[in-house]
Amino acid sequence: MRLKIQQVFLFMLLCLTPLSLLAVNFKVVGVDKQIEANVLSFIGGKSYQCDALQSTITRQHKALKDQVKLAIQPFGYFNSSLTLKSNESNQCEPLIIDIDLGPETTLRVVDVRVLSPGDEAFDQVLKKHPMKIGQRLVQQQYEQLKSRLLELAMEKFYLDARFVEKKLNVFAEENAAEIKLIFDTGPRYRISEVKINTSQSFLDVALVNRLVAIEQNSYVTQSQLYKAKQKLNSYGYFQQVLFEVDEDKIIDGKVPLEITFSPAAKYDYSVGLGASTDRGGQASFKYNNYRVNSKGHQFSAQLNLSQVNNEFISDYKIPDKQQPANEWFNFKLGYRDQRTDNVESQTSKLGLSQTIIMNNRWQNINFIDVLHETFDTGVDQGESLLLVPGVSLSLTDADNLTRPNRGYKIQTEFKGASEDVFSDASFVQLTLFGKYIHTLGERNRMLYRARLGATASSDFDELPTTYRFFAGGDTSIRGYDFESISPLNDAGDTAGGKHLAVGSIEFEHQFAEQWAWAAFSDFGDSFSDSFDFKYSVGSGIRWFSPIGPIRVDVGVPLNQDQDDFRLHITIGPDL
């Protein structure tokens, strides 16, 4: 008896539930996807009674029609009509909204002007805006133009910019609209002075001023200030960099800029453990001194240990006095003990280089290295001392260096040595590297990579393995062992080649915000006389982690006698 009472109570509770709480599903027909989405957005957050919507005289029926018409108006249709249709099997599952857009509301007056001191950037904005007489009114275009004008004025320091007039009049009965938009930029402000504030004196004031590289009484943009701030943060000198334009101190069309610095930690230590398919287990120890003195000198030392390669590298960096942001000198001292399946070498190197940055895209490095190497290729054994001057030039351009959708890098390097100048062998060598990235659709990227090298030598057998070419491995031809591709010596071991030609084509599909799948083909050879084409195919997963892209690839060589595959794991930016 108690169960029956509970059932009756539950039945009565359901009968008393307001119909407005029951969800009604809608289907919109007769319009494109953009209008459909806006209609569903307008009515999606409201509750309706299914029965009330079926009657044309109810308040809910009228309210729904009003909401739908409001959702359509921004697209230039002010005399639309609609009909509500029930699904035959279930009245409101879904309720069909059949829309007749009616005639377009077209623009009969478009008066858009910018009152500015002849700034071509605003002229370009006006040329590109799509609102023309006779075209359909799209209110989003009107709002976008207003926003673009304000953003450009803010970007270029037109601090007094304002709309003198902004009118959008719609004459619904005439299916016509008129736009009048007059924007007065006012004067463009210069930077009157750059005031530098620091919590403590940890660098020479002259050095900091040159690092800032913003001239007084000059025009700047917000983008330039942002890039300047990023660059200052990259030097390692500062923990925090704050830019502030003090608009309360405007005098004669000029505004002061205050930059506040706080010092970063002077010393930095790091330890790393990991694994690589090319080098096996790895450990690294790194020490940095970001401020050896007030002149901005920096020192770093790194020890890398692995099954294939053990090396120690130290670097002392001296910024140029006149252009410390774009020019510096490096003294490097290093030692490497490398042991692959076929080659053993011990290399000591002392180097001096000058780095010059031009236009934030070009990098020029002039260097001279003193290198001593003992090597054993299984058949050839040798010891060489070389004095190797050289020059490299690279150009990098991308929409986002961390994760580019479009970008490229081109790099070339020329170096050589002469027996007449403190060297045991004479040679010249040219290498070229290029990488290009572009999108293919909304969630896909194509990546192309190529590396070419050529060597001319008086006695190639005397040339250290450092200046010989090998192919195969994580960043070369995947599917092959690390540096396993090169001409063979008399014992059948890899000895290194005079020339190199390798390339790669890769397709990448992003299936989640931080994840992508890739398919690739790598190809090429390291050779001295005849070119023996090697190629592989493979697939992999990409994780765009906070420390940079992590790639896990499986490569399969297609021209080896035995079936084989190789796992490759790499970390680092695309460019």
C-alpha positions as CSV (number, residue, x, y, z in Angstrom):
1,M,0.0,0.0,0.0
2,R,2.9,2.3,0.8
3,L,4.4,1.8,-2.7
4,K,1.1,2.7,-4.4
5,I,0.9,6.0,-2.4
6,Q,4.5,6.9,-3.5
7,Q,3.7,6.2,-7.1
8,V,0.6,8.4,-7.0
9,F,2.5,11.2,-5.3
10,L,5.2,11.0,-8.0
11,F,2.6,11.1,-10.7
12,M,1.0,14.2,-9.2
13,L,4.4,15.9,-8.9
14,L,5.1,15.4,-12.6
15,C,1.7,16.7,-13.5
16,L,2.3,19.9,-11.5
17,T,5.7,20.5,-13.2
18,P,5.5,23.7,-15.3
19,L,5.6,23.1,-19.0
20,S,8.1,25.9,-19.3
21,L,10.7,23.7,-17.8
22,L,10.5,21.2,-20.6
23,A,13.1,21.8,-23.2
24,V,12.1,22.6,-26.8
25,N,14.5,21.7,-29.6
26,F,14.6,24.0,-32.6
27,K,15.7,23.4,-36.2
28,V,16.2,26.5,-38.4
29,V,15.8,26.2,-42.1
30,G,15.8,28.7,-45.0
31,V,19.0,30.5,-44.1
32,D,22.8,30.0,-44.2
33,K,24.9,28.6,-41.3
34,Q,26.0,31.9,-40.0
35,I,22.4,33.3,-39.6
36,E,21.2,29.9,-38.3
37,A,23.9,30.0,-35.5
38,N,22.9,33.5,-34.5
39,V,19.2,32.6,-34.3
40,L,19.9,29.6,-32.1
41,S,22.1,31.7,-30.0
42,F,19.3,34.3,-29.4
43,I,16.7,31.8,-28.5
44,G,18.8,29.1,-26.9
45,G,18.9,30.5,-23.4
46,K,15.1,30.9,-23.0
47,S,12.4,28.5,-21.9
48,Y,9.3,27.9,-24.0
49,Q,6.1,25.9,-23.6
50,C,5.6,23.6,-26.6
51,D,1.8,24.1,-26.6
52,A,2.1,27.8,-26.4
53,L,4.4,28.0,-29.4
54,Q,1.8,26.1,-31.5
55,S,-0.7,28.9,-31.1
56,T,-0.2,32.1,-33.1
57,I,-1.9,34.3,-30.5
58,T,0.1,33.4,-27.4
59,R,2.7,35.8,-25.9
60,Q,5.4,33.1,-26.2
61,H,4.8,32.7,-29.9
62,K,5.1,36.4,-30.5
63,A,8.2,36.6,-28.3
64,L,9.9,33.8,-30.2
65,K,9.2,35.5,-33.5
66,D,10.6,38.8,-32.2
67,Q,13.8,37.2,-31.0
68,V,14.3,35.4,-34.3
69,K,13.8,38.6,-36.3
70,L,16.3,40.5,-34.0
71,A,18.8,37.8,-34.7
72,I,18.4,38.2,-38.5
73,Q,18.6,42.0,-38.6
74,P,22.4,42.3,-38.2
75,F,22.8,40.5,-41.5
76,G,20.8,43.1,-43.4
77,Y,17.2,41.7,-43.4
78,F,14.7,43.9,-41.6
79,N,11.5,42.5,-43.2
80,S,11.8,38.8,-42.7
81,S,9.0,36.4,-41.9
82,L,8.9,33.0,-40.4
83,T,6.6,30.0,-39.8
84,L,6.7,27.5,-37.0
85,K,6.2,23.9,-38.1
86,S,5.8,20.8,-35.9
87,N,7.5,17.5,-36.5
88,E,4.9,15.0,-37.5
89,S,6.1,12.3,-35.1
90,N,6.7,14.6,-32.1
91,Q,5.4,18.2,-32.0
92,C,8.5,19.9,-30.6
93,E,11.2,17.4,-31.3
94,P,12.3,19.5,-33.0
95,L,10.1,22.5,-33.7
96,I,11.0,23.8,-37.2
97,I,11.6,27.5,-37.7
98,D,11.2,28.2,-41.4
99,I,12.5,31.6,-42.3
100,D,11.9,33.8,-45.3
101,L,14.6,36.5,-45.2
102,G,12.7,38.9,-47.4
103,P,14.4,41.7,-49.4
104,E,17.9,42.8,-48.5
105,T,18.5,46.1,-46.8
106,T,21.1,47.8,-49.0
107,L,23.4,50.8,-48.3
108,R,22.4,53.9,-50.1
109,V,24.8,56.3,-48.3
110,V,28.3,55.4,-47.1
111,D,30.2,58.4,-45.7
112,V,33.3,57.1,-44.0
113,R,36.2,59.5,-43.4
114,V,39.3,59.8,-41.3
115,L,40.5,63.2,-40.3
116,S,44.3,62.6,-39.9
117,P,47.6,64.2,-40.8
118,G,48.1,62.1,-43.9
119,D,48.8,58.8,-42.3
120,E,48.7,56.1,-45.1
121,A,47.8,53.4,-42.6
122,F,44.3,54.8,-42.1
123,D,43.9,55.3,-45.9
124,Q,44.7,51.5,-46.3
125,V,42.0,50.6,-43.7
126,L,39.4,52.7,-45.6
127,K,40.4,51.1,-48.9
128,K,39.9,47.6,-47.6
129,H,36.6,48.0,-45.8
130,P,33.8,46.2,-47.7
131,M,30.9,48.6,-47.1
132,K,30.0,50.1,-50.5
133,I,26.8,51.8,-51.9
134,G,24.4,49.2,-53.2
135,Q,25.7,46.4,-51.1
136,R,23.8,44.6,-48.3
137,L,24.1,46.0,-44.9
138,V,26.1,43.7,-42.6
139,Q,26.3,45.4,-39.1
140,Q,29.4,43.3,-38.2
141,Q,31.4,45.1,-40.9
142,Y,30.4,48.4,-39.5
143,E,31.5,47.4,-36.0
144,Q,34.7,45.9,-37.2
145,L,35.6,49.1,-39.1
146,K,35.1,51.1,-35.9
147,S,37.2,48.7,-33.9
148,R,40.0,48.7,-36.5
149,L,40.2,52.5,-36.6
150,L,40.4,52.7,-32.8
151,E,43.0,49.9,-32.6
152,L,45.2,51.5,-35.2
153,A,45.0,54.8,-33.4
154,M,46.0,53.2,-30.2
155,E,48.8,51.2,-31.9
156,K,50.4,54.4,-33.3
157,F,49.9,56.6,-30.3
158,Y,47.1,58.9,-31.5
159,L,46.1,59.4,-27.9
160,D,43.3,61.9,-28.6
161,A,41.6,59.9,-31.4
162,R,37.8,59.9,-31.3
163,F,34.7,59.6,-33.5
164,V,33.3,62.9,-34.4
165,E,30.2,61.2,-35.8
166,K,29.1,57.6,-35.9
167,K,25.6,56.9,-37.3
168,L,24.0,53.8,-38.7
169,N,20.4,54.6,-39.8
170,V,18.1,51.9,-41.1
171,F,14.9,52.6,-43.0
172,A,13.2,49.3,-42.8
173,E,10.2,50.2,-44.8
174,E,12.5,51.3,-47.7
175,N,14.9,48.4,-47.2
176,A,17.7,51.0,-47.1
177,A,20.5,52.0,-44.7
178,E,22.8,55.0,-44.3
179,I,26.2,55.0,-42.7
180,K,28.1,58.1,-41.5
181,L,31.4,57.5,-39.8
182,I,33.9,60.3,-39.2
183,F,37.0,59.6,-37.2
184,D,39.4,62.3,-36.0
185,T,42.8,60.9,-35.1
186,G,44.2,64.1,-33.6
187,P,48.0,64.4,-33.4
188,R,50.4,61.5,-33.2
189,Y,52.5,61.6,-30.0
190,R,56.2,61.1,-29.8
191,I,58.2,59.6,-26.9
192,S,59.7,62.7,-25.2
193,E,62.1,60.8,-23.0
194,V,62.9,57.3,-21.8
195,K,63.2,57.2,-18.0
196,I,64.8,54.0,-16.6
197,N,64.0,52.9,-13.1
198,T,65.9,50.0,-11.4
199,S,65.5,48.7,-7.9
200,Q,69.3,48.5,-7.7
201,S,72.3,49.3,-9.8
202,F,73.4,46.0,-11.3
203,L,74.3,47.1,-14.9
204,D,76.0,50.2,-16.3
205,V,73.4,52.8,-17.1
206,A,75.0,53.3,-20.6
207,L,74.6,49.6,-21.3
208,V,70.9,49.5,-20.3
209,N,70.2,52.6,-22.4
210,R,71.7,51.0,-25.5
211,L,69.8,47.7,-24.8
212,V,66.5,49.6,-24.7
213,A,67.2,51.0,-28.1
214,I,64.3,53.4,-28.1
215,E,65.2,56.9,-29.1
216,Q,63.9,60.1,-27.5
217,N,61.7,62.4,-29.6
218,S,60.8,59.4,-31.9
219,Y,57.5,57.9,-33.1
220,V,56.9,54.4,-31.9
221,T,54.1,51.8,-32.0
222,Q,52.7,49.6,-29.3
223,S,54.0,46.6,-31.3
224,Q,57.5,48.0,-31.3
225,L,57.3,48.5,-27.5
226,Y,56.1,44.9,-27.1
227,K,59.0,43.5,-29.2
228,A,61.4,45.7,-27.3
229,K,60.1,44.3,-24.0
230,Q,60.4,40.7,-25.3
231,K,63.9,41.3,-26.4
232,L,64.9,42.8,-23.0
233,N,63.5,39.8,-21.3
234,S,65.5,37.4,-23.5
235,Y,68.9,38.8,-22.4
236,G,68.9,37.0,-19.0
237,Y,69.8,40.2,-17.2
238,F,66.2,41.1,-15.9
239,Q,63.6,39.2,-14.0
240,Q,60.9,41.7,-14.9
241,V,60.5,44.5,-17.4
242,L,57.6,47.0,-17.1
243,F,56.8,49.7,-19.7
244,E,54.5,52.6,-18.8
245,V,53.5,55.5,-20.9
246,D,52.5,58.4,-18.6
247,E,49.7,60.2,-20.4
248,D,49.4,62.6,-17.4
249,K,52.7,64.2,-18.4
250,I,52.0,65.0,-22.0
251,I,53.8,68.2,-23.1
252,D,53.8,69.7,-26.7
253,G,52.7,66.4,-28.3
254,K,55.2,64.3,-26.5
255,V,54.7,61.6,-23.8
256,P,57.4,60.1,-21.5
257,L,58.1,56.4,-21.3
258,E,59.1,54.8,-18.0
259,I,60.8,51.4,-18.0
260,T,61.2,49.6,-14.7
261,F,63.7,46.8,-14.4
262,S,64.3,44.3,-11.6
263,P,67.4,42.0,-11.8
264,A,67.2,38.3,-12.6
265,A,69.1,35.8,-10.5
266,K,72.8,36.2,-11.3
267,Y,73.5,32.4,-11.3
268,D,71.6,29.5,-12.7
269,Y,72.1,25.8,-12.5
270,S,70.3,23.0,-14.3
271,V,70.4,19.3,-14.5
272,G,68.8,17.2,-17.2
273,L,68.1,13.5,-17.7
274,G,66.6,12.0,-20.8
275,A,66.9,9.6,-23.7
276,S,67.3,9.9,-27.4
277,T,67.2,7.2,-30.1
278,D,70.4,8.6,-31.6
279,R,72.4,9.0,-28.4
280,G,70.7,6.6,-25.9
281,G,70.6,7.7,-22.3
282,Q,71.6,11.3,-21.7
283,A,72.5,13.5,-18.8
284,S,73.4,17.2,-18.9
285,F,74.7,19.7,-16.3
286,K,74.6,23.4,-17.1
287,Y,75.9,26.5,-15.2
288,N,75.1,30.1,-16.2
289,N,76.5,33.4,-14.9
290,Y,74.2,36.0,-16.5
291,R,76.1,39.0,-15.1
292,V,79.9,38.4,-14.7
293,N,80.3,42.2,-14.3
294,S,78.4,45.5,-14.8
295,K,79.4,45.5,-18.5
296,G,77.0,42.7,-19.2
297,H,79.5,39.9,-19.8
298,Q,78.0,36.4,-19.5
299,F,79.5,32.9,-18.9
300,S,78.1,29.5,-19.4
301,A,79.5,25.9,-19.1
302,Q,77.7,22.7,-20.0
303,L,78.6,19.0,-19.7
304,N,76.7,16.5,-21.9
305,L,77.0,12.8,-21.3
306,S,75.6,10.0,-23.5
307,Q,76.4,6.6,-24.8
308,V,77.6,8.1,-28.1
309,N,78.8,11.6,-27.3
310,N,80.5,13.1,-24.2
311,E,81.3,16.8,-24.4
312,F,82.2,19.9,-22.4
313,I,81.4,23.4,-23.8
314,S,82.2,26.7,-22.2
315,D,81.2,30.1,-23.6
316,Y,82.2,33.7,-22.6
317,K,79.9,36.4,-24.2
318,I,80.9,40.1,-24.4
319,P,78.3,42.6,-25.7
320,D,79.4,45.2,-28.1
321,K,79.8,48.6,-26.4
322,Q,77.9,50.6,-29.1
323,Q,75.2,48.0,-30.1
324,P,74.9,45.5,-27.3
325,A,71.4,44.5,-28.4
326,N,72.5,43.5,-31.9
327,E,76.2,42.6,-31.7
328,W,78.4,40.6,-29.4
329,F,81.5,38.5,-29.3
330,N,81.9,34.9,-28.0
331,F,85.0,33.0,-26.8
332,K,84.3,29.2,-26.8
333,L,86.3,26.3,-25.5
334,G,85.1,22.8,-26.0
335,Y,86.1,19.1,-25.9
336,R,84.1,16.2,-27.4
337,D,84.6,12.4,-27.3
338,Q,82.4,10.7,-29.8
339,R,82.1,7.0,-30.4
340,T,79.6,5.6,-32.9
341,D,79.5,2.0,-34.2
342,N,82.1,2.9,-36.9
343,V,83.9,6.1,-35.9
344,E,85.8,7.3,-32.8
345,S,87.1,10.8,-32.4
346,Q,88.4,13.2,-29.7
347,T,88.1,16.8,-30.6
348,S,89.3,20.0,-28.8
349,K,88.2,23.4,-30.1
350,L,89.0,27.0,-29.3
351,G,86.8,29.5,-31.1
352,L,86.2,33.3,-31.4
353,S,83.1,34.6,-33.1
354,Q,81.2,37.8,-33.8
355,T,77.4,37.7,-34.0
356,I,75.5,40.6,-35.7
357,I,71.7,40.8,-35.8
358,M,70.1,42.8,-38.6
359,N,66.5,43.9,-38.7
360,N,65.6,41.2,-36.1
361,R,65.6,38.6,-38.9
362,W,69.1,38.3,-40.3
363,Q,71.9,36.8,-38.3
364,N,75.5,37.0,-39.4
365,I,78.2,35.1,-37.6
366,N,81.9,35.5,-38.4
367,F,84.1,33.0,-36.7
368,I,87.6,31.5,-36.5
369,D,88.2,28.1,-34.8
370,V,91.3,26.3,-33.8
371,L,90.5,22.6,-33.9
372,H,92.6,19.6,-32.9
373,E,91.2,16.1,-33.6
374,T,92.3,12.5,-33.4
375,F,90.1,10.1,-35.2
376,D,89.8,6.4,-36.1
377,T,87.3,5.3,-38.8
378,G,88.3,1.6,-38.5
379,V,90.8,1.8,-41.4
380,D,92.0,5.4,-41.4
381,Q,93.6,6.9,-38.3
382,G,94.8,10.4,-38.0
383,E,95.5,13.5,-36.1
384,S,94.8,17.0,-37.4
385,L,95.3,20.6,-36.3
386,L,93.3,23.1,-38.3
387,L,92.8,26.9,-38.2
388,V,89.3,27.3,-39.7
389,P,87.9,30.8,-40.4
390,G,84.3,31.0,-41.7
391,V,81.1,33.0,-42.0
392,S,77.4,32.0,-41.7
393,L,74.3,34.0,-42.6
394,S,70.8,33.0,-41.7
395,L,67.3,34.5,-42.2
396,T,64.3,33.5,-40.1
397,D,60.8,34.8,-40.6
398,A,57.6,33.4,-39.0
399,D,54.3,34.4,-37.7
400,N,55.1,32.6,-34.4
401,L,58.5,31.2,-33.6
402,T,57.2,28.9,-30.9
403,R,54.5,27.3,-33.1
404,P,54.5,28.8,-36.6
405,N,51.7,28.4,-39.1
406,R,53.8,30.2,-41.7
407,G,57.5,30.6,-41.7
408,Y,60.9,29.8,-43.1
409,K,64.5,29.6,-42.2
410,I,67.4,29.8,-44.7
411,Q,71.0,29.4,-43.5
412,T,74.3,29.2,-45.4
413,E,77.8,28.7,-44.0
414,F,81.2,28.9,-45.7
415,K,84.5,27.8,-44.0
416,G,87.9,26.4,-44.9
417,A,91.5,26.0,-43.9
418,S,94.9,26.1,-45.6
419,E,98.1,24.1,-45.1
420,D,99.9,27.4,-45.6
421,V,98.3,28.8,-42.4
422,F,98.8,26.6,-39.4
423,S,96.8,23.7,-40.7
424,D,97.6,20.0,-41.5
425,A,95.1,20.0,-44.4
426,S,93.5,22.4,-46.9
427,F,89.8,22.4,-47.6
428,V,86.8,24.6,-48.3
429,Q,83.2,23.7,-47.4
430,L,79.8,25.2,-48.2
431,T,76.6,24.1,-46.5
432,L,73.0,25.3,-47.2
433,F,70.0,24.7,-45.0
434,G,66.4,25.6,-45.6
435,K,63.0,24.9,-43.9
436,Y,59.6,26.1,-45.0
437,I,56.2,25.8,-43.1
438,H,52.7,26.6,-44.3
439,T,49.2,25.7,-43.5
440,L,47.0,23.4,-45.5
441,G,43.4,24.0,-44.5
442,E,42.4,24.9,-41.0
443,R,44.2,22.2,-38.9
444,N,47.0,21.0,-41.2
445,R,50.6,22.1,-41.8
446,M,53.2,21.1,-44.4
447,L,56.9,21.2,-43.4
448,Y,59.7,21.0,-46.0
449,R,63.4,20.6,-45.0
450,A,66.6,20.4,-47.1
451,R,70.3,20.4,-46.3
452,L,73.1,20.5,-48.9
453,G,76.8,20.4,-48.4
454,A,79.9,20.3,-50.6
455,T,83.7,19.9,-49.7
456,A,86.8,20.4,-51.7
457,S,90.0,19.1,-50.1
458,S,93.7,18.7,-50.9
459,D,93.7,15.4,-49.0
460,F,90.3,14.2,-47.7
461,D,91.9,11.4,-45.6
462,E,93.5,14.0,-43.5
463,L,90.3,15.9,-42.9
464,P,88.9,15.4,-39.4
465,T,85.4,13.7,-39.0
466,T,84.1,17.0,-37.7
467,Y,84.2,18.4,-41.3
468,R,83.0,15.2,-43.0
469,F,79.3,14.6,-43.8
470,F,77.1,11.9,-42.3
471,A,73.4,11.3,-42.7
472,G,70.8,9.4,-40.8
473,G,69.1,10.0,-37.5
474,D,66.5,12.1,-35.7
475,T,67.1,15.4,-37.7
476,S,68.4,13.8,-40.9
477,I,66.9,10.7,-42.6
478,R,64.6,9.0,-40.0
479,G,64.5,5.3,-40.1
480,Y,68.3,5.0,-40.3
481,D,70.7,4.9,-37.4
482,F,72.5,8.0,-36.3
483,E,75.2,9.0,-38.9
484,S,75.0,5.5,-40.4
485,I,74.8,6.8,-44.0
486,S,78.1,7.8,-45.7
487,P,80.7,6.3,-48.0
488,L,82.3,3.1,-46.6
489,N,86.0,2.5,-46.1
490,D,87.9,-0.6,-47.0
491,A,86.6,-2.4,-43.9
492,G,83.0,-1.6,-44.8
493,D,82.6,1.1,-42.1
494,T,81.2,4.6,-42.6
495,A,84.1,7.0,-43.1
496,G,82.2,10.3,-43.9
497,G,81.5,11.9,-47.2
498,K,82.6,14.9,-49.1
499,H,79.1,16.0,-50.0
500,L,75.6,15.9,-48.5
501,A,72.1,16.1,-49.9
502,V,69.1,15.3,-47.7
503,G,65.5,16.5,-47.5
504,S,62.1,15.9,-46.0
505,I,58.4,16.4,-46.7
506,E,56.1,16.2,-43.7
507,F,52.3,16.5,-43.3
508,E,50.9,17.3,-39.9
509,H,47.3,17.2,-38.8
510,Q,46.2,18.8,-35.5
511,F,43.5,16.6,-33.9
512,A,43.5,18.4,-30.4
513,E,44.7,21.7,-29.1
514,Q,48.1,20.4,-28.0
515,W,48.4,17.3,-30.1
516,A,49.0,16.5,-33.8
517,W,49.6,13.5,-36.0
518,A,52.3,13.5,-38.7
519,A,53.3,11.5,-41.8
520,F,56.7,12.1,-43.4
521,S,59.2,11.0,-46.0
522,D,62.9,11.6,-45.7
523,F,65.5,11.1,-48.4
524,G,69.0,11.8,-49.5
525,D,72.6,10.6,-49.1
526,S,76.1,11.5,-47.8
527,F,78.6,10.7,-50.6
528,S,82.0,11.4,-52.2
529,D,81.7,10.1,-55.7
530,S,78.4,8.5,-56.6
531,F,75.0,9.5,-55.1
532,D,73.1,6.5,-53.7
533,F,69.6,7.6,-53.0
534,K,68.2,6.6,-49.6
535,Y,64.7,7.2,-48.5
536,S,62.3,6.4,-45.7
537,V,58.7,6.9,-44.7
538,G,57.1,7.2,-41.3
539,S,54.5,8.6,-38.9
540,G,54.5,10.2,-35.5
541,I,52.8,12.1,-32.8
542,R,53.4,15.8,-31.8
543,W,52.8,17.2,-28.3
544,F,53.1,21.0,-28.1
545,S,54.4,21.1,-24.6
546,P,55.2,24.2,-22.5
547,I,58.9,23.6,-23.2
548,G,58.4,23.3,-26.9
549,P,57.2,20.6,-29.4
550,I,58.1,17.0,-28.5
551,R,58.1,14.7,-31.5
552,V,57.9,10.9,-31.4
553,D,58.4,9.3,-34.8
554,V,58.7,5.8,-36.2
555,G,60.7,5.8,-39.5
556,V,60.9,2.8,-41.9
557,P,63.8,2.7,-44.4
558,L,62.6,1.6,-47.8
559,N,65.8,0.5,-49.5
560,Q,67.5,-1.7,-47.0
561,D,67.9,-5.5,-47.5
562,Q,66.1,-6.3,-44.2
563,D,62.8,-5.0,-42.8
564,D,63.5,-2.5,-40.1
565,F,62.2,0.5,-38.3
566,R,63.5,3.0,-35.9
567,L,62.0,5.1,-33.1
568,H,63.0,8.8,-33.0
569,I,62.3,11.3,-30.2
570,T,63.2,15.0,-30.6
571,I,62.5,18.2,-28.7
572,G,62.8,21.7,-30.0
573,P,61.2,24.5,-32.0
574,D,60.2,24.0,-35.7
575,L,62.6,26.8,-36.8
